[in-house]
Amino acid sequence: MGYIRTFGEIDGHPPGSKYRNRREIQHAGLHAHNQRGISGTAREGADAIVLNGGYPDDQDEGDIIIYTGEGGQSAEKKQIADQVIEGGNAALVKSHLEGLPVRVIRGHGEKSKYAPRQGYEYSGLYRIQRYWFKKREDGFQVLQFRLTFVGDADGISHLIQLDEGATPEFEFGHRPVERTSMLTERLKRRLSVVRNVKEWHDNRCQICGTTLMLPSGPASQVAHIQGLGIPHNGPDIEANALCLCPNDHVLFDNGAYYLTDDLKVVDAIKGSTLRPLRTHKRHLIGLNFVRQHRSYWTK
Amino acid sequence: MGYIRTFGEIDGHPPGSKYRNRREIQHAGLHAHNQRGISGTAREGADAIVLNGGYPDDQDEGDIIIYTGEGGQSAEKKQIADQVIEGGNAALVKSHLEGLPVRVIRGHGEKSKYAPRQGYEYSGLYRIQRYWFKKREDGFQVLQFRLTFVGDADGISHLIQLDEGATPEFEFGHRPVERTSMLTERLKRRLSVVRNVKEWHDNRCQICGTTLMLPSGPASQVAHIQGLGIPHNGPDIEANALCLCPNDHVLFDNGAYYLTDDLKVVDAIKGSTLRPLRTHKRHLIGLNFVRQHRSYWTK
């Protein structure tokens, strides 16, 4: 069966949903695999994990989870080698770098008061705050990830969905259902834009040419030129996006840099033209978006 | 009266709380001022705003707010000059850069279905997603800020607090009240650490010496050396913090850099020692924290 990787909530499967086995979870579209703990790829990121007592190094505090990566184990689940940042581990690192929400599914095999007595339960969305290598008593290194319970990518708890009738809803006028589907839509869209722009530029900053080299591989960020959402309603397309290093992302978003019509980078503070923007033949940039951004920071 | 600037929720004043006038809001510790819209300083950031129909440029969509900055108006509230990034505007920019939550208070003067019919209502915490200058029809530039409804700094919606009885609470074992006070504590603490470290180093990156120069002023980030919270439980103190540029922050947190006992920066990928860490006589760095961080990324 084909698995469509979706980041965020899956319609019809709210947090608290129960499943008898891994196959039901897989069919629900919550997790790609039938046995592996991590659902994801190094390129796309990880969309879900299952906690089922696979690692003694795991720690489950409910809203905070210390999750151990995959690999280095024998068929008998004995650690016989160090873990490395590849496969599912690289997928979780990618989700950390991109800030992607990870669905957490808890299984009865997990020794924790948050685990269901039988079967599996989808617990909701978590973010990967950080990761590190841990040296175990047996001398082998394993990767660990710190996940914290969050809402959707806008920081709105999915609990809103679970309780549409709550007074605050109507007082504050939120439309949780609409928002969540919007979110899923937006995440689906945005990820392909981010992926294309990064791949075209090979993670090189279009302003300074820097690529951040991490142990997990090259890294960069994607900035939008015309702001998304109200009031500017810039489109979430490659032509409205730039591949930047974190420094130039901050400088560009805060008006220290803007672009001329011939795509030269201007230092807004010194008022001096710095250098031409690095381009890629497949990455056409919309002049209207460039002008819109420039209008934020010039008279 | 002295005003203690607190970022995040104020105990005893949950979202939805009503107030008859600005003075009650001020006494509640929700907002520093009796008339001004923005509560904050360029140095500390903005902790709260009041929406009360002061600007026709404002836009209130409930969970998304376009808020117009302050300044440039005559006593008769007529725009007579451009707004600039200073005072309350600089405070909001600071909150954007630091990712600080802003309390939003809506007043009856606001023409919006989210405004109370009389008096004022505290609506909850919002984040400043971005800001820009807008050129009005009258030719004057005003600053605008896009705020989105969020939970606390960990992304947990305050709606959790409003509805402690909700089943998901007990299923997932969250302790909203405890968490919120923890959060407020943590924010209070963290802000002074961040402020001190940035001021000591004058926003210069301790690894590369870069300072990001923004129209709002110099900018930098503060990274923790030993991870906070479980499982590492690094302390939130200056000795466990570094002033870094966003690029080196990503490189340091992801194991591309670590430090030697004599505070030299090591490129973990090349395995080569780069340069000594920039230090400041008042900024003592804990060797135990340096060793802990190094243990994440070395055998």
Boltz contact constraints between the chains, C-beta under 6 A:
constraints:
  - contact:
      token1: [A, 16]
      token2: [B, 171]
      max_distance: 6.0
  - contact:
      token1: [A, 62]
      token2: [B, 172]
      max_distance: 6.0
  - contact:
      token1: [A, 62]
      token2: [B, 173]
      max_distance: 6.0
  - contact:
      token1: [A, 63]
      token2: [B, 174]
      max_distance: 6.0
  - contact:
      token1: [A, 66]
      token2: [B, 231]
      max_distance: 6.0
  - contact:
      token1: [A, 114]
      token2: [B, 173]
      max_distance: 6.0
  - contact:
      token1: [A, 130]
      token2: [B, 227]
      max_distance: 6.0
  - contact:
      token1: [A, 132]
      token2: [B, 296]
      max_distance: 6.0
  - contact:
      token1: [A, 133]
      token2: [B, 296]
      max_distance: 6.0
  - contact:
      token1: [A, 148]
      token2: [B, 154]
      max_distance: 6.0
  - contact:
      token1: [A, 150]
      token2: [B, 155]
      max_distance: 6.0
  - contact:
      token1: [A, 151]
      token2: [B, 155]
      max_distance: 6.0
  - contact:
      token1: [A, 151]
      token2: [B, 157]
      max_distance: 6.0
  - contact:
      token1: [A, 154]
      token2: [B, 148]
      max_distance: 6.0
  - contact:
      token1: [A, 155]
      token2: [B, 150]
      max_distance: 6.0
  - contact:
      token1: [A, 155]
      token2: [B, 151]
      max_distance: 6.0
  - contact:
      token1: [A, 155]
      token2: [B, 155]
      max_distance: 6.0
  - contact:
      token1: [A, 156]
      token2: [B, 157]
      max_distance: 6.0
  - contact:
      token1: [A, 157]
      token2: [B, 151]
      max_distance: 6.0
  - contact:
      token1: [A, 157]
      token2: [B, 156]
      max_distance: 6.0
  - contact:
      token1: [A, 157]
      token2: [B, 157]
      max_distance: 6.0
  - contact:
      token1: [A, 159]
      token2: [B, 160]
      max_distance: 6.0
  - contact:
      token1: [A, 159]
      token2: [B, 168]
      max_distance: 6.0
  - contact:
      token1: [A, 160]
      token2: [B, 159]
      max_distance: 6.0
  - contact:
      token1: [A, 162]
      token2: [B, 168]
      max_distance: 6.0
  - contact:
      token1: [A, 163]
      token2: [B, 166]
      max_distance: 6.0
  - contact:
      token1: [A, 166]
      token2: [B, 163]
      max_distance: 6.0
  - contact:
      token1: [A, 168]
      token2: [B, 159]
      max_distance: 6.0
  - contact:
      token1: [A, 168]
      token2: [B, 162]
      max_distance: 6.0
  - contact:
      token1: [A, 171]
      token2: [B, 16]
      max_distance: 6.0
  - contact:
      token1: [A, 172]
      token2: [B, 62]
      max_distance: 6.0
  - contact:
      token1: [A, 173]
      token2: [B, 62]
      max_distance: 6.0
  - contact:
      token1: [A, 173]
      token2: [B, 114]
      max_distance: 6.0
  - contact:
      token1: [A, 174]
      token2: [B, 63]
      max_distance: 6.0
  - contact:
      token1: [A, 212]
      token2: [B, 250]
      max_distance: 6.0
  - contact:
      token1: [A, 213]
      token2: [B, 269]
      max_distance: 6.0
  - contact:
      token1: [A, 214]
      token2: [B, 254]
      max_distance: 6.0
  - contact:
      token1: [A, 214]
      token2: [B, 256]
      max_distance: 6.0
  - contact:
      token1: [A, 215]
      token2: [B, 255]
      max_distance: 6.0
  - contact:
      token1: [A, 227]
      token2: [B, 130]
      max_distance: 6.0
  - contact:
      token1: [A, 231]
      token2: [B, 66]
      max_distance: 6.0
  - contact:
      token1: [A, 245]
      token2: [B, 247]
      max_distance: 6.0
  - contact:
      token1: [A, 246]
      token2: [B, 246]
      max_distance: 6.0
  - contact:
      token1: [A, 246]
      token2: [B, 247]
      max_distance: 6.0
  - contact:
      token1: [A, 246]
      token2: [B, 250]
      max_distance: 6.0
  - contact:
      token1: [A, 247]
      token2: [B, 245]
      max_distance: 6.0
  - contact:
      token1: [A, 247]
      token2: [B, 246]
      max_distance: 6.0
  - contact:
      token1: [A, 247]
      token2: [B, 247]
      max_distance: 6.0
  - contact:
      token1: [A, 250]
      token2: [B, 212]
      max_distance: 6.0
  - contact:
      token1: [A, 250]
      token2: [B, 246]
      max_distance: 6.0
  - contact:
      token1: [A, 254]
      token2: [B, 214]
      max_distance: 6.0
  - contact:
      token1: [A, 255]
      token2: [B, 215]
      max_distance: 6.0
  - contact:
      token1: [A, 256]
      token2: [B, 214]
      max_distance: 6.0
  - contact:
      token1: [A, 269]
      token2: [B, 213]
      max_distance: 6.0
  - contact:
      token1: [A, 296]
      token2: [B, 132]
      max_distance: 6.0
  - contact:
      token1: [A, 296]
      token2: [B, 133]
      max_distance: 6.0
